[in-house]
Amino acid sequence: MYLTVLLLAITFIGIAFIGMATQILLKKLILKKKGAFPQTKVGHNTVMKKKGIHCINVQQKLIDKQIKCEQEKNKSVCEGCIGV
């Protein structure tokens, strides 16, 4: 009796492992796009670039550039006001 239950349990566990392995292989074959998975890095992903989403380093540089331009605009306006 115990031997039968043990053999059934081992058989079901074996079938489960075979099923998981098959599922993993099928996902790899089906989800591949042109032989490679899509880029997961934000800076290299073409879909993210199309949406205007950049990596944090590029976004910080853009923000710094905008702040610098605004400061220069305000500085030139204020210097003109002081001279008057």
Secondary structure, 3 states (H helix, E strand, C coil): CHHHHHHHHHHHHHHHHHHHHHHHHHHHHHHCECCECCCCCCCCCHHHHHHCCCCHHHHHHHHHHHHHHHHHHHHHHHHHHHHC
